[in-house]
Amino acid sequence: MATRNGNIRLGLPRSFVGTITTRTLEGTVQYSSNVTPHMAVFSEMKSVRKAFLGNYDRSQYGALYLHQ
């Protein structure tokens, strides 16, 4: 998704668990008050934010790579 001068609204199901990467050249990225408590930001450099939404421990995200 992209916009030159405007807003983007993205709806996710409450059951969504996974990584979210956002990028903005100008302006800000805002998450709803329902999403924020369930999000862990991994990194934020320049215009790119990488985060995980959901319960990271229960998701076993990355477990495949740990056991190789």
Secondary structure, DSSP 8 states (H G I E B T S, - for coil): ---SSS-------TT--EEEEEE-SSS-----TTTGGGEEEEEEETTEEEEEES-HHHHTTTHHHHT-
